[in-house]
Amino acid sequence: MNKKKQTGQQQSDADLKRRGAKIGDQLRRIYEDVAQEDVPDEFLKLLEQADKKRSSGAADSE
């Protein structure tokens, strides 16, 4: 009886590992898709503005 319970637990552990691996694969695929997307122009403009402000702020503090 104890052996049966242990076998069931091992099967459950294997199922959890399989599900975890499947979720991990899906998350990696989604991440790769997002990482390949272009950065929107509006966001690039904001980054440029922030860089300019940082550069002018650094020159002011020198």
Buried (B, 14 or more C-beta within 10 A) or exposed (E): EEEEEEEEEEEEEEEEEEEEEEEEEEEEEEEEEEEEEEEEEEEEEEEEEEEEEEEEEEEEEE
